[in-house]
Amino acid sequence: MKICYLADADSIHTYRWITYFSKKGHKVSLISFKPPCFDYQGVDIFLIKKIKNSPRTSSHFLNFLPILFQINKLKNQIKPDLFHALSSSKGWFAALLGFKPLIFTIADPGIFSIPFQRKLPKIYKILNRYALKKADLLVCDGENTRKAMIEFGANPQKIKIIRYGVDTEKFKPEKPNQELKNKFFTSDDKIIISVKPLRKECDVESLIRAIPSVLKEVPEAKFLIVGDGEEKEKLISLSKSLGISSAIKFVGWVLSEDLPKYFNIAKIFVCTSLVETGLASSTAEAMACGVPIVVSDSGDNKIFIKDGENGFIFPPRGSEILAEKLIVLLKSESLWQKFYLAHRKWIEENNNYQKEMEKMEKIYKQIINERKN
């Protein structure tokens, strides 16, 4: 197969998705708005040039026609068997240029109603609806996104759920790396880890606000904040004002290949997000490593996590309830063991990267065959 993706080359999801099909022997091309930060061996990458790089809406309009022209030129040059657009804006361009057959994945929270989110221009909603209508197939990674697509006018019959999946050979329970743990805390400390961008929608602030209550009950609790973003300085300042700086380490971004080591030194994984498209990759990866989880009631979390059975769920922005859940789990070794044993098996059966990509490959072949016939 000749597959052309419209996606951001700096995304780990793009990298994992594309390299799977490249390694399977398919001819893969990538049209990207951003330069790669991974080694895409065997993949032809075409970088789109912008007149102005800025998050402002005015810049988007300024770049629109030049981008459209470049992508159309590449479309005629590459001539793949199918196109797959990953994320809203890529779907807009593909739909407007009449890419066929077109698979469209909305992998960003742009179609969700988020209370704090600035109001997006009406044109964005119009373009999303247009792309959803024009695509031959719609792919998403969870029921939460599927419902949002339907609310936007998508045909339910055109939607397939393909999860990003977890590489269970890479993410698995292992003996804790004491050298890594001692780099941050002592060997007796109980580490709670968060692996999310430090942005408003990820609400790591709720975790920070929960920490004082946890430390009163479990003084040996320590917190590892993995990730970066515009909220970082605010969160560091908040931790200082609460007098808990010594119990927290902000470690910035960690390479994907190193994440399993971080998960395996953790006692608990926490996800505080206010919005998720499905089951967050970091949540699934922590589960694959057997780490007991405490997650907010967002995305598809409630579908897969049964509160008190295989993890804990707390209401978004519910820092007090989050603290209570963490304390209970830190104090109960039997409950911790119960959650630990439940996660790995579930991931292997329901969110396995290899199995999910095999599903996608079958769909690609089916669409190409239908097109030929």
C-alpha positions in Angstrom: 0.0 0.0 0.0 1.0 3.6 -0.6 -0.2 5.6 2.4 0.0 9.4 2.8 -0.5 11.0 6.2 -1.2 14.6 7.0 0.0 14.9 10.6 2.5 16.6 12.9 5.9 14.9 12.7 6.7 16.0 16.3 3.9 13.9 17.8 4.7 10.6 19.4 1.3 9.3 18.3 2.2 10.2 14.6 5.5 8.5 15.0 4.2 5.3 16.5 1.3 5.0 14.0 3.4 5.8 10.9 6.5 3.7 11.7 4.3 0.6 12.3 3.1 0.7 8.7 6.5 1.6 7.3 8.1 -1.4 9.1 5.4 -3.6 7.7 6.7 -2.8 4.2 4.2 -0.2 3.1 5.3 2.9 1.2 4.6 5.7 3.7 4.7 9.5 3.1 4.1 12.2 5.7 3.0 15.8 5.0 3.8 17.7 8.2 3.3 21.3 9.5 6.1 20.7 12.1 9.6 19.4 11.8 10.2 15.8 13.1 11.8 15.1 16.4 11.9 11.3 15.8 13.9 9.1 13.4 11.3 8.2 10.7 13.4 5.6 8.9 12.0 4.8 5.5 9.4 7.5 5.5 9.3 10.4 3.0 8.6 13.6 5.0 7.4 16.7 3.3 7.5 19.8 5.5 4.9 22.6 4.9 6.3 26.1 5.0 4.4 28.9 6.7 4.5 32.6 6.1 4.1 33.3 9.8 4.4 31.0 12.8 2.0 32.2 15.4 -0.9 30.8 17.4 -3.0 33.9 16.5 -6.1 33.3 14.4 -4.9 36.1 12.0 -1.8 34.0 11.3 -3.9 31.0 10.5 -5.8 32.9 7.8 -2.6 34.4 6.4 -1.1 30.9 6.0 -4.3 29.2 4.8 -3.9 29.6 1.0 -0.1 29.0 0.8 -0.6 25.8 2.8 -3.5 24.7 0.6 -1.3 25.3 -2.5 1.7 23.3 -1.1 -0.5 20.3 0.0 -2.3 20.2 -3.3 1.1 20.1 -5.1 2.3 17.2 -2.9 -1.0 15.4 -3.3 -0.4 15.2 -7.1 3.3 14.3 -6.6 2.8 11.5 -4.1 -0.4 9.9 -5.6 -1.0 7.4 -2.7 -3.6 4.7 -2.5 -5.2 6.5 0.4 -4.8 9.6 2.6 -5.1 9.7 6.4 -5.4 13.0 8.2 -4.5 13.0 11.9 -6.0 16.0 13.8 -8.7 18.6 13.0 -6.8 21.1 10.9 -5.2 18.4 8.7 -8.7 17.0 8.0 -9.8 20.5 6.9 -7.1 20.8 4.2 -7.6 17.2 3.0 -11.3 17.7 2.7 -11.1 21.0 0.9 -8.6 19.6 -1.6 -10.8 16.6 -2.3 -8.4 13.9 -1.1 -9.8 10.5 -1.9 -10.1 8.0 -0.3 -9.8 10.0 2.9 -9.6 8.8 6.5 -10.0 11.5 9.1 -8.9 11.1 12.8 -9.7 13.8 15.3 -7.1 13.2 18.0 -7.2 16.6 19.6 -9.8 18.1 22.1 -10.8 20.8 19.6 -14.3 19.5 19.1 -15.1 19.3 22.8 -16.7 22.0 24.9 -14.2 22.9 27.6 -15.3 25.5 30.1 -12.1 27.5 30.3 -11.3 27.3 26.6 -11.3 30.5 24.6 -14.2 30.6 22.2 -13.0 29.3 18.8 -13.9 31.2 15.7 -17.1 29.9 14.0 -15.1 29.0 10.9 -13.3 26.3 12.8 -16.6 24.6 13.6 -17.7 24.9 10.0 -14.5 23.4 8.7 -14.7 20.5 11.2 -18.3 19.7 10.1 -17.2 19.9 6.5 -14.2 17.5 7.0 -16.4 15.0 9.0 -18.9 15.0 6.2 -16.4 14.6 3.3 -14.2 11.9 4.8 -14.8 8.3 3.6 -14.1 7.0 7.1 -13.7 8.6 10.5 -11.4 7.1 13.1 -11.2 8.0 16.8 -9.6 6.5 19.9 -12.6 6.4 22.2 -16.3 6.5 22.8 -16.1 10.1 24.1 -14.8 11.4 20.8 -17.2 9.2 18.8 -20.1 11.0 20.6 -18.6 14.4 20.0 -18.2 13.6 16.3 -21.9 12.6 16.0 -22.9 15.8 17.8 -21.0 17.6 15.1 -23.0 15.9 12.4 -20.9 12.9 11.6 -22.5 9.7 10.2 -22.3 7.1 13.0 -21.9 4.4 10.4 -18.6 6.0 9.2 -16.9 5.9 12.6 -14.4 3.3 13.7 -12.8 3.2 17.1 -9.1 2.4 16.9 -7.1 3.1 20.0 -3.5 4.2 19.9 -2.7 1.2 22.1 0.2 0.4 24.3 3.4 -1.3 23.3 3.2 -4.1 25.9 6.7 -5.3 25.2 8.0 -1.9 26.1 5.6 -1.0 28.9 5.5 -3.8 31.4 6.0 -4.4 35.1 9.7 -4.4 36.0 11.8 -4.2 39.2 12.1 -0.5 40.2 15.3 1.2 39.1 16.7 2.3 42.5 19.3 4.5 41.0 16.6 6.5 39.2 14.4 6.6 42.3 17.3 7.9 44.4 17.9 10.6 41.9 14.7 12.2 43.1 13.8 10.8 46.5 14.9 8.1 49.0 14.3 4.4 48.6 11.6 4.4 51.3 9.5 7.1 49.7 6.2 6.3 48.0 6.1 8.1 44.6 2.9 9.4 43.0 3.5 10.2 39.3 1.7 12.5 36.8 2.6 12.4 33.1 0.7 15.1 31.4 1.5 18.4 29.6 1.4 21.3 32.1 -1.5 23.0 30.4 -4.9 24.2 31.8 -6.9 21.3 30.4 -4.6 18.8 32.1 -5.3 20.5 35.5 -2.2 19.4 37.3 -3.1 22.2 39.7 -5.7 19.9 41.3 -2.9 17.4 42.1 -0.7 20.1 43.7 -3.7 21.3 45.8 -4.3 17.7 47.0 -0.7 17.2 48.2 -0.9 19.0 51.6 -3.7 16.7 52.8 -1.9 13.6 51.5 1.3 14.5 53.3 -0.5 15.0 56.6 -1.6 11.3 56.5 1.3 9.8 54.6 4.5 11.9 55.2 6.6 9.6 53.0 4.5 10.4 49.9 6.4 12.1 47.2 5.3 13.5 43.8 6.9 13.3 40.4 5.5 15.7 37.8 6.6 14.7 34.3 5.8 17.1 31.6 6.1 20.7 30.6 4.0 23.6 29.4 2.8 27.2 30.0 1.5 26.3 33.5 4.8 25.2 34.9 5.9 28.4 36.6 2.5 28.9 38.1 2.5 25.3 39.5 6.0 25.7 41.0 4.9 29.0 42.6 1.8 27.3 44.0 3.8 24.4 45.5 6.0 26.9 47.2 3.1 28.9 48.6 1.6 25.6 50.0 4.9 24.7 51.6 5.2 21.4 49.8 8.2 22.0 47.4 10.4 19.4 49.1 7.8 16.7 48.3 7.6 17.5 44.5 10.0 17.2 41.6 9.2 18.8 38.3 11.3 16.8 35.8 10.1 18.2 32.5 9.6 16.0 29.5 11.0 12.4 29.6 11.8 10.5 26.4 9.2 7.9 25.5 11.8 5.1 25.7 12.6 6.1 29.3 9.0 6.3 30.6 8.7 2.7 31.6 11.5 3.2 34.1 9.6 6.2 35.6 6.3 4.3 35.8 8.0 1.3 37.5 9.4 3.5 40.4 5.9 4.8 41.1 3.5 3.6 43.6 0.5 5.4 42.0 -0.3 7.1 38.7 -2.5 10.1 38.7 -4.3 11.8 35.7 -6.2 15.0 36.5 -7.2 15.9 32.9 -10.5 17.9 32.4 -10.8 16.5 28.9 -9.6 13.4 27.1 -10.4 12.0 23.6 -10.5 8.5 24.9 -8.3 6.6 27.4 -5.1 8.8 27.7 -2.0 7.1 26.4 -0.1 7.8 29.7 -2.9 6.2 31.7 -2.9 3.1 29.5 1.0 2.9 29.7 0.9 3.2 33.5 -1.7 0.4 33.6 0.5 -1.8 31.3 3.3 -1.3 33.8 0.9 -2.5 36.6 0.8 0.9 38.3 -2.4 1.4 40.3 -4.2 4.5 38.9 -6.3 7.4 40.3 -7.9 9.3 37.4 -10.4 12.1 36.8 -13.9 11.3 35.4 -13.0 12.5 31.8 -12.8 10.9 28.4 -13.5 7.1 28.5 -12.1 6.6 32.0 -15.4 5.6 33.5 -15.9 2.9 30.8 -12.7 1.1 31.7 -12.1 2.0 35.3 -14.6 0.7 37.9 -14.1 2.9 41.0 -12.8 0.7 43.8 -12.4 -2.4 41.6 -9.5 -1.7 39.4 -8.7 1.9 40.2 -10.1 5.1 41.6 -12.0 7.8 39.8 -12.6 11.4 41.2 -14.6 14.3 39.8 -12.7 16.8 37.6 -11.1 19.6 39.7 -12.0 17.5 42.8 -8.7 17.9 44.7 -10.2 17.0 48.1 -11.6 13.7 46.8 -8.4 13.1 44.9 -6.5 13.5 48.2 -8.8 11.0 49.9 -8.4 8.4 47.2 -4.6 8.7 47.3 -4.5 8.4 51.1 -6.7 5.2 51.0 -4.6 3.6 48.3 -1.3 4.5 50.0 -2.4 3.1 53.3 -4.0 -0.2 52.0 -1.4 -2.7 50.6 -4.2 -5.2 49.8 -6.1 -2.7 47.7 -2.9 -1.6 46.0 -2.2 -5.3 45.1 -5.8 -5.7 43.8 -5.4 -2.7 41.4 -1.9 -3.8 40.4 -2.9 -7.3 39.3 -6.0 -6.0 37.4 -4.3 -3.6 35.0 -1.7 -5.5 33.0 -4.2 -8.2 31.8 -6.8 -5.7 30.8 -4.3 -3.7 28.7 -3.0 -6.8 26.9 -6.6 -7.8 26.0 -8.2 -4.4 25.2 -5.6 -1.8 24.4 -2.7 -3.5 22.7 -0.8 -1.4 20.2 0.0 -4.3 17.9 -3.7 -5.5 17.8 -5.0 -2.0 17.2 -2.7 -1.3 14.3 -3.6 -4.7 12.8 -7.2 -3.6 12.8 -6.2 -0.3 11.1 -4.3 -2.2 8.4 -7.3 -4.4 7.6 -9.4 -1.2 7.3 -6.9 0.4 4.9 -6.9 -2.7 2.7 -10.7 -2.8 2.7 -11.0 0.8 1.7 -8.5 0.4 -1.1 -10.1 -2.7 -2.5 -13.6 -1.0 -2.4 -12.1 1.9 -4.3 -10.6 -0.4 -7.0 -13.9 -2.2 -7.4 
